[in-house]
Amino acid sequence: MSISPFILAASAILIFLSIPLLVPLFLRHQRLLINISSLIAAIASLLAITAGVWTVWKGSTESYIMPLGLPDLPFHLRLDPLSGFFFTVIGLLGFSVSIYSIGYVKGFLSRRPVNRLIIFYNLFMAGMFMVIIADDAFFFLISWEIMAAASYFLVMFEDEKAENRKGAFIYILVAHVGAIAILLSFGVMASLATGFENFGGYTFDAMRQTEFPIKWATVAFLLAFLGFSAKAGVFPLHAWLPEAHPVAPSNVSALMSGVMLKTAIYGIVRVTFDIIKDFPWWWGVIVLIFGLLSAVMGVLYALMQHDLKRLLAYHSVENIGIILIGIGLAMTFTSFHLPVLAALAITAGLYHTLNHAMFKGLLFMGAGAVLHATRVRNMEEMGGLIHKMPWTAALFLIGCISISALPPFNGFVSEWLTFQAFLLSPSLPSPILKLIFPLAAALLALTAALAATCFVKAFGITFLGQWRGHHTHVHEASPSMRVGMILTAVSCLFLGVFPTMVISWMDIIPEKLVGGSLTTTAGQFGWLWLTPISHSRASYSAPLVFLIILAVVLLIYIFLHTRKTAIHRGPLWDCGFEKIDTRMQYTGTSFAMPIRRILGFIFLIKETVRIEASTGTPGHNTFPRSIHYRLRVRDRMWGWIYNPVADASFWIARKTGKLQQGRIQAYLVYSFVTIIILLVLL
């Protein structure tokens, strides 16, 4: 049998499914189990990367039918350029995180066995790849549930903690609500594909060949968008994300935020552009609006956070919003038959999908290294870590620059492409859209500025200044953890410096989805210049920008460090007072205070101040013994959406519970009434 991309992809999935079988063999050799399983997972990820890159490069499509599942319902598999791209995204981060896990997972050995973590980690990876390769509703939903169940047990890994149990419960609840919506969407499309005469409509091929009436197509799209949005953490269905991601092990958090959310993006793109294909322009506006809400609200809530991992989780909401903005623009341009502009927008969305996987994976791995060393997640209890963890600090800084969309790293390129798509919106014939799109572009610019502000806070409070914590034995991350972070950091730099090469590789995807291509324009002047539409409109030379920045940094370093008198060191000075201690440092709370004062109405804020008088007598507070300040910022969506639904569910459960009489006579009456109703209705 000749080697093909599909064979490599299937081999990667089988390897991930086989790794849990090693656990019983190494029950008493946990360190060896971690090393072997992580290395095999890294090899499987490399196979997935190879399969994905090869598929996109060739522009090929391979389909297979597996005689598994139920009678007359075999599993249909398909590897095309779209699924190949997502295979590449998941494989790239999976490779880095698997190497990172060699050092990170060993940190749990002093507290608990890691068997469950290894088993569900690999099932989680296999589930994500299976979702991407599925080509029928049945196998897709089975894979979706494997992915959801495995990630649930990963979030629950430290199940003795109440916050882990709460986060896992909310996550699995929202995941299943989303799965029900996806199931209903597939049901609508399958019934229209073949009617109710047979089950052949459950395959995506049958759905692709069907022209859906606009009314039922809209129902299917809205259900699919609801289901996938719940998984992606789109506002206002985002509340599970900052509860589940912070409590999961950091290698799992990197995968959940970096690539699991992207399976939902894959689902939206697959259903909209590949299966339904023909849709009205207002579908794109709906996606765009929810993308803008997610981007703005995600970054605002991130600014208020003190928990480093919770801050990163809210930024996942923001970046999913940016991806949806690109997809919404592409849908709008497609509906008005503007294929080149649609290609630009979908390329921007998919490029940001890849970029976000790399820099968010890097940031979560950096946060995991900090947590591994300090045992705290609260930034207010950190500080000065750049002196104790220089490698982690430098790599985390690269992630901060990337997510803040600053050149020469990758976040800048995808957001720049999104702005270019916005700037071409005057080509649309609709006056309403010509008004909406510039406002949307302004909100995206605000989001970018707030993201940069947030990561100045995150890096400054965590790594700069003086150490605020009580744990003194802070150490640098292990070599394998550093290698995992270095790989993603290099990816962020490569994707930022050579975007023309990457766009040329993935250009087959917009060509197949929207009928447009950027090959003739984006690389018109070679790899040095990126000209998305025309060099007369806009161009960006990432390599040139990188070389200029590198030259400036080198000149400054040479100028300052070759002269012994160029740098003078002295005690810290603050308004004439030199004896600054850790309690006087700028805090994350004070950093976010201006935004909190201006936009406080968006949040549910509770501030309390308790003063202890020096004399012990209330009222004598001129010279208090101590002042205790507490700030709590909560998501209003809990009170507006989630708590009412929870209360209603409990009320219905209590009322329904009264039907359980415990008497056989009552149950016979229920059965009799049910039979009578069925006879009348049927």
C-alpha positions in Angstrom: 0.0 0.0 0.0 1.5 3.4 -1.0 1.8 6.1 1.6 -0.8 8.8 1.2 -1.9 11.7 3.4 -4.9 9.8 4.5 -2.8 6.8 5.6 -0.6 9.2 7.7 -3.7 10.8 9.2 -5.3 7.5 10.1 -2.0 6.2 11.6 -1.8 9.3 13.8 -5.3 8.7 15.2 -4.6 5.0 15.7 -1.4 5.8 17.6 -3.2 8.2 19.9 -5.9 5.6 20.5 -3.2 3.0 21.3 -1.2 5.0 23.8 -3.6 4.4 26.7 -2.9 0.7 26.3 0.6 1.4 27.7 -0.7 2.6 31.0 -1.3 -0.9 32.6 2.3 -1.9 31.6 3.9 1.0 33.4 1.7 1.4 36.5 4.8 1.2 38.8 7.1 3.3 36.5 5.3 6.6 36.2 8.2 8.6 35.1 9.0 6.2 32.3 5.3 6.1 31.3 5.3 9.9 31.0 8.5 9.9 28.9 7.3 7.1 26.5 3.7 8.3 26.1 4.7 11.9 25.5 7.3 11.0 22.9 4.9 8.7 21.1 2.2 11.4 21.2 4.8 13.8 19.7 5.5 11.3 16.9 1.8 10.9 16.2 1.5 14.7 16.0 4.3 14.8 13.5 2.4 12.3 11.3 -0.7 14.5 11.6 1.3 17.6 10.6 2.8 15.8 7.6 -0.7 14.5 6.5 -2.2 18.0 6.8 0.6 19.9 5.1 0.7 17.4 2.3 -3.0 17.5 1.7 -3.2 21.2 1.6 -0.1 21.4 -0.6 -1.5 18.9 -3.1 -5.1 20.2 -2.9 -6.2 16.6 -2.9 -9.3 14.9 -1.4 -9.3 11.4 -0.1 -12.5 9.6 1.0 -12.9 6.2 2.7 -15.8 4.2 4.1 -15.2 2.1 7.2 -17.6 -0.8 7.8 -18.0 0.1 11.5 -20.8 1.8 13.4 -24.4 0.5 13.1 -25.9 -1.6 10.3 -26.3 0.5 7.1 -24.6 3.4 8.9 -20.9 3.0 8.2 -18.4 5.6 9.1 -17.4 8.0 6.2 -14.0 9.6 6.4 -12.7 12.5 4.3 -9.4 14.4 4.2 -9.6 17.5 2.0 -7.7 20.8 2.1 -9.9 22.3 4.8 -9.5 19.3 7.1 -5.9 19.1 6.2 -5.4 22.7 7.4 -7.0 21.9 10.8 -5.0 18.7 11.0 -1.9 20.9 10.7 -3.1 23.3 13.3 -3.9 20.6 15.9 -0.7 18.7 15.1 1.6 21.7 15.4 0.4 22.6 18.9 0.0 18.9 19.9 3.7 18.3 19.0 4.9 21.2 21.2 2.6 20.4 24.1 3.5 16.7 24.1 7.2 17.6 24.5 6.3 20.2 27.1 4.2 17.5 29.0 7.4 15.4 29.6 8.5 17.9 32.3 5.2 19.4 33.3 3.3 16.2 34.1 6.1 15.0 36.3 5.2 17.8 38.7 2.1 15.8 39.7 4.0 12.7 40.7 4.5 13.9 44.3 0.7 14.4 44.7 -1.1 11.7 42.6 -0.8 9.1 39.8 -0.9 10.5 36.3 -2.5 7.5 34.6 -5.9 9.2 34.0 -4.1 12.3 32.7 -2.2 10.3 30.1 -5.2 8.2 29.1 -7.6 11.1 28.5 -4.9 13.4 27.0 -4.4 10.9 24.2 -8.1 10.2 23.8 -8.7 14.0 23.6 -6.1 14.3 20.9 -7.6 11.4 18.9 -11.1 12.8 19.3 -10.1 16.2 17.8 -8.5 14.6 14.8 -11.6 12.3 14.4 -13.9 15.3 14.4 -11.8 16.9 11.6 -11.7 13.7 9.4 -15.4 12.7 9.9 -17.6 13.0 6.8 -21.0 12.0 8.1 -23.1 13.2 11.0 -23.0 9.9 12.9 -19.2 9.6 13.1 -18.9 13.4 13.6 -21.1 13.3 16.7 -19.4 10.2 18.1 -16.0 11.9 17.7 -17.4 15.1 19.2 -18.6 13.2 22.3 -15.2 11.5 22.6 -13.5 14.8 22.5 -15.9 16.4 25.0 -15.9 13.5 27.5 -12.1 13.2 27.4 -11.6 16.9 28.0 -14.2 16.8 30.9 -12.1 14.2 32.7 -9.0 16.2 32.1 -10.6 19.3 33.6 -11.6 17.0 36.6 -8.1 15.7 37.0 -7.6 17.3 40.4 -11.1 16.4 41.4 -10.6 17.0 45.2 -10.9 20.8 44.4 -14.4 22.2 44.3 -13.5 24.7 41.6 -12.4 21.8 39.3 -15.7 20.0 39.8 -17.7 23.2 39.2 -15.7 24.1 36.0 -16.0 20.5 34.6 -19.7 20.4 35.3 -20.4 23.7 33.6 -18.2 22.7 30.7 -19.9 19.4 30.0 -23.3 20.9 30.4 -22.7 23.6 27.8 -20.9 21.1 25.6 -24.0 18.9 25.6 -26.4 21.7 24.9 -24.2 22.6 21.9 -24.1 19.0 20.8 -27.9 18.8 20.9 -28.1 21.9 18.6 -25.6 20.4 16.2 -27.5 17.1 16.2 -30.7 19.0 15.3 -28.9 20.9 12.6 -27.6 17.7 11.0 -31.1 16.2 11.3 -32.7 19.0 9.4 -30.1 18.8 6.6 -30.2 14.9 6.5 -34.0 14.9 6.2 -33.8 17.3 3.3 -31.1 15.4 1.6 -33.0 12.1 1.2 -36.3 12.6 2.9 -37.4 9.9 5.3 -37.1 7.0 2.9 -33.7 5.9 4.0 -30.7 7.0 6.1 -28.4 8.0 3.3 -28.8 11.7 4.0 -26.6 11.4 7.1 -23.5 11.7 5.0 -22.0 15.0 4.3 -21.7 14.1 0.6 -25.5 13.7 0.4 -25.9 17.1 2.1 -23.5 18.7 -0.3 -25.5 17.6 -3.3 -28.7 19.0 -1.9 -30.1 22.4 -2.6 -31.7 23.5 0.7 -34.7 25.8 0.7 -33.6 29.0 2.3 -36.1 28.7 5.2 -34.7 25.2 6.2 -31.2 26.2 5.4 -31.5 29.1 7.8 -32.9 26.8 10.6 -30.0 24.4 10.0 -27.4 27.2 10.0 -28.7 28.9 13.2 -28.8 25.5 15.0 -25.2 24.7 13.9 -24.0 28.2 14.8 -25.6 27.9 18.2 -24.0 24.5 18.8 -20.6 25.3 17.6 -20.6 28.7 19.3 -21.3 27.0 22.7 -18.1 24.9 22.1 -16.1 27.8 20.9 -17.0 30.1 23.8 -18.7 32.8 21.7 -20.3 35.5 23.8 -22.7 35.1 25.6 -22.1 31.3 25.7 -18.6 31.9 27.0 -19.1 31.6 30.7 -17.8 27.9 30.9 -14.5 28.8 29.4 -13.0 31.0 32.2 -14.3 28.3 34.7 -12.8 25.2 33.0 -9.6 26.4 31.4 -7.9 27.8 34.5 -8.5 24.6 36.6 -7.3 22.1 34.0 -3.6 21.1 33.9 -1.8 23.7 31.9 -0.8 21.4 29.1 -4.5 20.6 28.7 -5.4 24.2 28.9 -3.1 25.0 26.1 -4.8 22.3 23.9 -8.3 23.3 24.9 -7.8 27.0 24.2 -5.4 26.6 21.3 -7.0 23.9 19.2 -10.2 22.4 20.8 -12.0 25.7 20.3 -10.9 25.5 16.6 -12.9 22.3 16.1 -16.0 24.5 16.5 -14.6 27.0 14.0 -14.0 24.1 11.6 -17.6 23.0 12.1 -18.9 26.5 11.3 -16.8 26.7 8.1 -17.6 23.2 7.0 -21.4 23.6 7.4 -21.6 27.1 6.0 -19.2 27.1 3.1 -19.0 23.4 2.2 -22.4 21.8 2.9 -24.9 24.6 2.6 -22.9 26.8 0.3 -25.7 29.2 -0.8 -26.8 31.7 1.9 -28.1 35.3 2.3 -25.8 38.2 3.3 -27.4 38.6 6.7 -26.0 35.3 7.9 -22.6 36.8 7.6 -23.7 39.9 9.6 -25.0 37.7 12.4 -21.6 35.9 12.6 -19.8 39.3 12.4 -21.9 40.8 15.3 -21.3 37.9 17.6 -17.6 38.0 16.7 -17.4 41.7 17.6 -19.3 41.1 20.9 -16.9 38.2 21.7 -13.8 40.2 20.8 -14.7 43.4 22.8 -16.3 41.7 25.9 -13.6 39.1 26.0 -10.8 41.6 26.2 -12.6 43.8 28.7 -13.2 40.9 31.1 -9.6 39.8 30.6 -8.4 43.2 31.7 -10.2 42.8 35.1 -8.7 39.4 35.9 -5.9 38.7 38.5 -5.8 35.0 37.8 -3.2 34.5 35.1 -4.9 31.5 33.5 -8.4 33.1 33.8 -7.0 36.1 32.0 -5.8 33.9 29.2 -9.1 32.1 29.0 -11.0 35.3 28.5 -8.6 36.2 25.7 -9.6 33.0 24.0 -13.1 34.5 23.8 -11.6 37.6 22.3 -9.6 35.8 19.7 -12.4 33.5 18.7 -14.4 36.7 18.1 -11.6 37.9 15.8 -11.7 34.7 13.8 -15.5 34.9 13.5 -15.2 38.5 12.2 -13.1 37.1 9.3 -15.6 34.3 8.7 -18.6 36.8 8.8 -16.9 39.1 6.4 -16.2 36.1 4.0 -19.8 35.1 4.2 -21.0 38.6 3.4 -18.7 39.0 0.5 -19.6 35.5 -0.8 -23.3 36.3 -0.8 -22.6 39.4 -2.9 -20.5 37.3 -5.4 -17.2 39.0 -4.5 -14.9 36.0 -4.5 -11.5 37.8 -4.2 -12.7 39.8 -1.2 -14.2 36.6 0.3 -10.9 34.8 -0.2 -9.1 37.6 1.7 -11.5 37.5 4.6 -11.6 33.7 5.0 -7.8 33.6 4.7 -7.6 36.2 7.5 -9.9 34.1 9.7 -8.1 30.9 9.0 -4.7 32.5 9.4 -5.7 33.8 12.8 -6.9 30.3 13.7 -3.4 29.1 13.1 -1.8 32.1 14.8 -4.0 31.8 17.9 -3.2 28.2 18.3 0.5 29.0 18.4 0.6 32.1 20.7 -2.2 31.0 23.0 -0.5 27.6 23.4 2.7 29.4 24.2 1.0 31.6 26.8 -0.7 28.8 28.5 2.5 26.8 28.6 4.2 29.8 30.1 1.5 30.2 32.7 1.9 26.5 33.5 5.6 27.0 34.0 4.9 29.9 36.3 2.3 27.9 38.2 4.6 24.9 38.3 7.3 27.1 39.9 5.3 29.3 42.2 2.2 27.2 43.1 0.0 30.3 42.6 -2.2 31.7 39.8 -2.8 35.1 41.2 -0.6 37.7 39.6 -0.8 39.9 42.7 1.3 37.3 44.5 4.0 37.2 41.9 6.4 39.7 40.5 10.1 39.8 39.7 10.0 36.4 38.0 12.2 37.6 35.1 15.2 37.2 37.5 14.3 33.7 38.6 12.8 32.4 35.3 14.5 34.3 32.5 13.7 31.7 29.8 10.0 31.6 30.7 9.9 35.4 30.9 11.4 35.8 27.4 9.2 33.2 25.8 6.0 34.5 27.6 7.0 38.0 26.3 7.0 36.6 22.7 3.5 35.3 23.3 2.4 38.7 24.7 3.7 40.5 21.6 2.1 38.0 19.3 -1.4 38.1 20.9 -1.1 42.0 21.0 -0.8 42.0 17.2 2.5 43.7 17.1 5.1 43.1 14.4 7.1 41.1 13.6 5.1 38.3 15.1 2.2 36.4 13.7 -0.8 38.1 15.4 -0.1 41.3 13.5 -0.4 39.6 10.1 -3.9 38.0 10.5 -5.3 41.1 12.1 -3.8 43.3 9.4 -5.5 41.1 6.8 -8.8 41.4 8.6 -8.5 45.2 8.5 -7.7 45.0 4.8 -11.0 43.1 4.3 -12.8 45.8 6.3 -11.2 48.6 4.2 -12.5 47.0 1.0 -16.1 46.9 2.3 -17.1 50.0 0.2 -17.2 47.5 -2.7 -20.4 46.1 -1.2 -23.7 47.3 -2.8 -25.6 47.6 0.5 -25.6 51.1 2.1 -26.4 49.5 5.5 -23.3 47.4 5.3 -21.2 50.3 4.3 -22.2 52.0 7.5 -21.9 48.9 9.8 -18.5 47.7 8.6 -16.5 50.9 9.4 -17.9 50.8 12.9 -17.0 47.2 13.2 -13.5 48.0 12.1 -13.3 50.7 14.8 -14.3 48.1 17.4 -11.7 45.7 16.2 -9.1 48.5 16.5 -10.3 49.1 20.1 -10.0 45.4 20.8 -6.4 45.4 19.6 -5.5 48.4 21.8 -7.1 46.9 24.9 -5.3 43.5 24.2 -2.0 45.2 24.2 -2.9 47.0 27.4 -3.9 43.8 29.0 -0.7 42.0 28.2 1.4 44.9 29.4 -0.4 44.3 32.7 0.0 40.5 32.6 3.8 40.6 31.8 4.6 43.6 34.0 2.8 42.4 37.2 4.0 38.8 36.8 7.6 39.1 35.7 8.7 42.7 36.5 9.2 44.5 39.8 9.9 42.6 43.1 8.7 39.2 44.2 5.5 39.5 46.3 4.9 35.8 47.2 5.7 33.7 50.1 7.1 30.7 48.2 10.9 31.4 47.9 12.0 28.2 46.0 11.1 29.5 42.6 12.9 27.7 39.8 13.1 27.8 36.0 11.0 25.4 33.9 12.5 22.1 33.0 14.4 21.6 29.7 11.5 19.7 28.0 9.1 22.5 29.1 11.4 25.1 27.6 11.7 23.2 24.4 7.9 23.0 24.0 7.6 26.7 24.5 10.6 27.5 22.2 8.9 25.5 19.4 5.7 27.6 19.6 7.7 30.8 19.9 9.6 30.0 16.8 6.3 29.2 15.0 5.0 32.6 16.1 8.1 34.3 14.5 8.0 32.2 11.3 4.3 32.8 10.8 4.9 36.5 11.3 8.0 36.9 9.1 7.0 34.6 6.2 3.2 35.1 5.8 3.4 35.1 2.0 4.7 31.5 2.0 2.0 30.3 4.4 -0.8 32.1 2.4 0.5 30.6 -0.8 0.4 27.1 0.8 -3.2 27.5 2.1 -4.6 29.4 -0.9 -6.3 26.3 -2.2 -8.8 26.4 0.7 -10.5 29.7 -0.2 -10.4 28.7 -3.8 -12.5 25.6 -3.0 -14.7 27.3 -0.4 -15.5 30.7 -1.9 -14.2 30.4 -5.5 -11.5 33.1 -5.0 -7.8 33.0 -4.6 -5.0 35.3 -3.4 -2.1 33.6 -5.2 -1.8 36.0 -8.1 -1.9 39.1 -5.8 -0.6 38.1 -2.3 2.7 36.8 -3.7 3.0 39.1 -6.7 6.4 40.4 -5.5 7.7 37.2 -4.1 8.0 36.1 -0.5 9.4 39.5 0.6 6.1 41.5 0.1 2.6 40.6 1.1 0.0 42.4 -1.2 -3.4 40.9 -0.4 -5.3 42.6 -3.2 -3.1 45.0 -5.0 0.2 46.6 -4.2 -1.3 50.0 -5.0 -3.8 49.6 -2.1 -1.7 48.0 0.7 1.5 46.0 1.1 3.5 44.7 4.0 7.1 43.4 4.0 7.3 41.3 7.1 11.0 40.2 6.5 12.0 43.8 6.0 10.2 44.9 9.2 11.9 42.1 11.1 15.3 43.0 9.9 14.8 46.7 10.8 13.6 45.9 14.3 16.5 43.4 14.8 19.0 46.0 13.6 17.6 48.7 15.9 17.7 46.3 18.9 21.3 45.3 18.1 22.5 48.9 17.7 20.9 49.9 21.0 22.5 46.9 22.8 25.9 47.6 21.3 25.7 51.3 22.1 24.7 50.7 25.7 26.7 47.6 26.6 30.0 48.3 25.0 30.5 51.5 27.0 30.9 50.9 30.7 29.7 54.4 31.6 26.6 54.2 29.4 24.4 52.5 32.0 24.3 53.8 35.6 22.6 51.7 38.3 21.1 53.2 41.4 18.5 52.6 44.0 14.8 52.7 42.9 13.5 56.3 43.2 9.8 57.2 43.6 9.0 60.8 44.3 12.1 61.2 46.6 11.5 58.0 48.5 13.9 55.2 47.8 12.9 52.4 50.2 10.3 50.8 48.0 9.0 47.5 49.2 6.7 44.9 47.6 3.6 46.4 49.1 4.2 49.7 47.3 4.4 48.1 43.8 1.8 48.8 41.1 -0.8 46.0 41.2 -3.0 44.4 38.5 -6.0 45.9 40.3 -4.6 49.5 40.1 -3.5 48.9 36.5 -7.1 48.1 35.4 -8.7 50.8 37.5 -9.2 53.4 34.8 -11.0 51.0 32.5 -13.0 49.7 35.4 -14.1 53.3 36.3 -15.0 54.1 32.7 -16.7 50.9 31.7 -17.8 49.6 35.2 -21.4 49.4 34.1 -20.5 46.4 32.0 -19.3 44.4 34.9 -20.8 43.2 38.2 -18.4 44.9 40.6 -18.2 44.5 44.4 -15.6 46.5 46.3 -15.1 46.3 50.0 -12.8 48.2 52.3 -12.2 47.1 55.9 -10.2 49.4 58.2 -8.6 48.2 61.5 -8.0 51.1 63.8 -4.7 51.3 65.6 -6.3 52.0 69.0 -8.9 49.2 68.7 -11.7 51.8 68.9 -14.0 52.2 65.8 -13.8 55.7 64.5 -10.2 56.4 65.3 -9.0 55.7 61.8 -6.6 58.6 61.3 -3.7 56.2 61.7 -5.2 52.7 61.0 -3.4 49.5 61.9 -4.3 48.0 58.5 -6.6 48.5 55.5 -8.1 45.5 53.7 -9.3 46.1 50.2 -11.2 43.4 48.2 -12.4 43.7 44.6 -14.6 41.1 42.9 -15.6 41.4 39.3 -18.2 39.0 38.0 -19.6 38.3 34.6 -23.1 39.7 34.2 -24.0 36.9 31.9 -24.3 34.6 35.0 -27.1 36.7 36.4 -28.8 37.4 33.0 -28.6 34.0 31.4 -27.1 31.1 33.4 -28.6 31.6 36.9 -32.2 32.0 35.6 -31.8 28.8 33.5 -30.4 27.0 36.4 -33.1 28.2 38.7 -35.8 27.2 36.2 -34.2 23.8 35.8 -34.2 23.2 39.5 -37.9 24.4 39.8 -39.0 22.0 37.0 -37.0 19.2 38.7 -38.7 19.8 42.0 -42.2 19.9 40.4 -41.5 16.8 38.4 -40.2 15.0 41.5 -43.7 15.3 43.0 -44.9 12.8 40.4 -42.8 10.2 42.1 -45.4 9.0 44.6 -43.8 5.7 45.5 -47.2 4.0 45.0 -47.9 1.4 42.3 -51.5 2.8 41.9 -50.2 6.2 40.9 -47.8 4.7 38.3 -50.6 2.6 36.8 -52.7 5.7 36.4 -49.8 7.5 34.6 -49.4 4.5 32.3 -53.2 4.4 31.6 -53.3 8.2 30.9 -50.3 7.9 28.6 -51.9 5.1 26.5 -55.1 7.1 26.2 -53.3 10.2 25.0 -51.3 8.2 22.4 -54.4 6.5 21.1 -56.1 9.9 20.7 -53.2 11.5 19.0 -52.3 8.6 16.7 
